[in-house]
Amino acid sequence: MGTKKVTHGEPITSVLTGPLVWRAADLKEDDWKFCLDEACLNEIELAVAHHKSHRLPIELLDADRFDMPRCQIVMSKVREALVSGCGFALVDRLPMDRLNSEDAKLSYWLLSSMISRPVAQKLDGTMIYDVQDTGKKAVAGSGVRPDKTNIDLTFHNDNSYNNPMPDFVGLLCLKPAKSGGVSRVMSFETAHNALLKRDPDVLPRLYDPFIFDRQREHLENDAPTISEPVFINQGGLTARLGIHQVRNGYEMANVEMDESTRKAISALERVFADPDLQFHFTMSAGQFQYVNNKVIGHSRTEFEDFEEPENRRHLIRLWMRDVGDRSYTG
């Protein structure tokens, strides 16, 4: 399986400008941090109490079922930051001393539904996804996603290896790690500008297809890999980045990377390693983050976990998308 020539818009050759072109030093806390005030927390606790006497599966609920006007105001500001601002947000926080994990999942689901519609993250229809280290290894063709390990994750966007990609990704922290697991975000527009300045010769290659491992998340008779570009220019820059899945994809397809492919990936890795281009934060229990998935890359550092199962790092992920149906294949 090769990387046939496919057009995904002409490579952008001018410097990108706008709110998505940021470095860590440019950001103010008001750009990305949003607080749930006491009025929000009261609405959340009333919604949790109502749900306990009118139970339905969380996946069947939407925010319109509950009277939460203050939360709607806060989450509309979060969506604005995702769509028109820096492209990511941290929400502080659910009161984990007053909510158990199921109450927290319900609250997070309702608040996320105010941003966009949650959708399935696997072919089996899983919509509420546990991010935990399973001890397994994310090797080529195994289907083990890197989020099920404790390894350092390079910058990527979710479901880069399949279609459709979610518009937004959310992560709720139920339990932080013993150490490590620091969240990192980077704007793909900033990364593109850096490549244009440092390695402009690799940009055309990044607009042509790469082979991605589909993580065994495909129908039985479908190919185990797909071929897609990293950068797409269709009225603006979007990206499809998963270097881990690309390396595994070439291994699975038994295709050796040519010099231009290796050079492009190396240039990306150098940009991803630049601390000035990335923003770091550590989530505490009850906090949750969102990214605009096609324009912001997210990652996390390697982490050390607690020995006791009940204390081990546990995040809850949601994918959101308003186009197509709610299945994994859209």
Residue pairs with C-beta under 8 A, 6 or more apart in sequence:
1 211
1 223
1 225
1 227
1 253
1 255
2 255
3 208
3 209
3 210
3 211
3 227
3 255
3 261
4 209
4 227
5 208
6 208
6 209
6 227
6 229
8 207
8 208
8 229
8 231
8 232
8 233
8 234
9 207
9 232
9 233
9 234
10 207
10 233
11 203
11 204
11 206
11 207
11 231
11 233
12 192
12 196
12 203
12 231
12 233
12 237
13 196
13 200
13 203
15 193
15 196
16 189
16 192
16 193
16 237
18 189
19 84
19 85
19 86
19 87
20 86
20 87
20 187
20 188
20 189
20 190
20 295
20 296
21 187
21 189
21 190
21 193
22 86
22 187
22 190
22 279
23 190
23 276
23 277
24 275
24 276
24 277
24 278
24 279
24 280
25 276
27 86
27 279
31 81
31 85
31 86
32 81
32 85
32 86
32 88
32 89
32 90
32 279
33 89
33 90
33 92
34 74
34 77
34 78
34 81
34 89
34 90
34 91
34 92
35 74
35 91
35 92
35 93
36 44
36 71
36 74
36 91
36 92
36 93
36 94
37 70
37 74
39 70
40 68
40 70
40 71
40 74
41 95
43 66
43 67
43 68
43 69
43 70
43 71
44 68
44 71
44 94
44 99
44 107
44 110
44 111
45 98
45 99
46 66
46 67
47 66
47 68
47 106
47 107
47 110
48 99
48 103
48 106
48 107
50 66
51 61
51 106
58 105
58 106
58 109
58 128
59 109
59 118
59 127
59 128
61 106
61 109
61 110
61 113
62 110
62 113
63 71
63 72
63 110
63 111
63 113
63 114
66 110
68 110
68 114
71 110
71 111
71 114
72 114
74 91
75 111
75 114
75 115
76 114
78 89
78 91
78 115
78 290
79 114
79 115
79 116
81 87
81 88
81 89
82 88
82 89
82 115
82 168
82 290
82 291
82 292
83 292
86 187
87 185
87 187
87 291
87 292
87 295
87 296
88 185
88 279
88 289
88 290
88 291
88 292
88 296
88 298
89 289
89 290
90 281
90 283
90 287
90 288
90 289
91 111
91 287
91 288
91 289
91 290
92 286
92 287
93 284
93 285
93 286
93 287
93 288
94 104
94 107
94 108
94 172
94 286
94 287
94 288
95 286
96 104
96 174
96 285
96 286
99 107
99 286
101 174
104 172
104 174
104 286
104 316
105 128
105 172
105 316
108 170
108 172
108 288
108 316
108 318
109 118
109 128
109 318
111 288
112 118
112 170
112 290
112 318
112 320
115 168
115 170
115 290
115 320
116 167
116 168
116 320
116 321
116 322
117 320
117 321
117 322
117 326
118 127
118 318
118 319
118 320
118 326
119 127
119 166
119 319
119 320
119 321
119 326
119 327
119 328
119 330
120 126
120 127
120 319
120 326
120 327
120 328
121 127
121 129
121 159
121 166
121 317
121 319
121 328
122 129
122 217
122 328
123 217
123 218
123 219
123 328
123 329
125 327
125 328
127 318
127 319
127 326
128 316
128 318
129 316
129 317
129 318
129 319
130 314
130 315
130 316
130 317
131 147
131 148
131 171
131 314
131 315
131 316
131 317
132 148
132 312
132 313
132 314
132 315
133 148
133 149
133 150
133 303
133 305
133 312
133 313
134 144
134 148
134 149
135 149
136 142
136 144
136 148
136 149
137 144
137 149
138 144
138 145
138 146
138 148
138 149
138 151
138 244
139 248
140 213
140 247
140 248
140 249
140 251
140 252
141 213
141 216
141 224
141 248
141 251
141 252
142 216
143 215
143 216
143 217
144 215
145 215
146 153
146 244
147 153
147 317
150 177
150 180
150 181
150 302
150 303
150 304
150 305
150 313
151 302
152 299
152 300
152 301
152 302
153 244
153 299
153 300
154 243
154 244
154 269
154 272
154 299
155 184
155 186
155 191
155 241
155 272
155 278
155 297
155 298
155 299
156 241
156 242
156 243
156 244
156 245
156 297
156 298
156 299
157 165
157 169
157 239
157 240
157 241
157 242
157 291
157 293
157 294
157 296
157 297
157 298
158 165
158 166
158 169
158 293
158 317
158 319
159 165
159 166
159 293
159 319
160 212
160 228
160 240
160 241
160 242
160 245
161 212
161 213
161 214
161 215
161 217
161 226
161 242
161 245
161 249
162 214
162 215
162 217
162 218
162 226
162 328
163 226
163 329
163 330
164 321
164 323
164 324
164 329
164 330
165 240
165 293
165 294
165 321
166 293
166 319
166 320
166 321
167 292
167 293
167 294
167 320
167 321
167 322
167 323
168 290
168 291
168 292
168 293
168 319
168 320
168 321
169 290
169 291
169 293
169 298
169 317
169 318
169 319
169 320
170 288
170 289
170 290
170 317
170 318
170 319
170 320
171 183
171 283
171 288
171 289
171 290
171 315
171 316
171 317
172 287
172 288
172 315
172 316
172 317
172 318
173 283
173 284
173 285
173 286
173 287
173 288
173 314
173 315
174 285
174 314
174 315
174 316
175 285
175 311
175 312
175 313
175 314
176 282
176 283
176 284
176 285
176 313
177 303
177 304
177 305
177 306
177 313
178 303
178 304
178 305
178 306
178 311
178 313
179 303
179 304
180 301
180 302
180 303
180 304
181 282
181 300
181 301
181 302
181 303
181 313
182 280
182 281
182 282
182 300
182 301
183 280
183 281
183 282
183 283
183 289
183 298
183 299
183 300
184 278
184 279
184 280
184 298
184 299
184 300
184 301
185 278
185 279
185 291
185 296
185 297
185 298
185 299
186 272
186 277
186 278
186 279
186 296
186 297
186 298
186 299
187 277
187 295
187 296
187 297
188 231
188 237
188 238
188 239
188 241
188 295
188 296
188 297
189 237
189 295
190 277
191 239
191 268
191 271
191 272
191 277
191 297
192 203
192 231
192 237
194 271
194 274
194 277
195 202
195 203
195 206
195 267
195 268
195 271
196 203
198 267
198 270
198 271
199 263
199 267
199 270
201 263
202 260
202 263
202 264
202 267
203 231
205 260
205 261
205 263
205 264
206 229
206 230
206 231
206 264
206 268
207 229
207 230
207 231
207 232
207 233
208 229
209 227
209 228
209 229
210 227
210 228
210 229
210 230
210 246
210 249
210 261
211 225
211 226
211 227
211 246
211 249
211 250
211 252
211 253
211 255
212 225
212 226
212 227
212 228
212 240
212 242
212 245
212 246
212 249
213 224
213 225
213 245
213 246
213 248
213 249
213 251
213 252
214 222
214 223
214 224
214 225
214 226
214 245
215 245
216 224
217 328
218 224
224 252
225 249
225 252
225 253
226 249
228 240
229 240
230 239
230 240
230 241
230 264
230 268
231 237
231 238
231 239
231 240
232 238
232 239
232 240
237 295
238 294
238 295
239 294
239 295
239 297
240 294
241 268
241 297
243 265
243 268
243 269
246 265
247 265
250 256
250 257
250 261
257 265
271 277
272 278
272 297
272 299
281 289
283 289
283 315
289 298
291 298
293 319
303 313
305 312
305 313
306 312
306 313
321 330
323 330
324 330
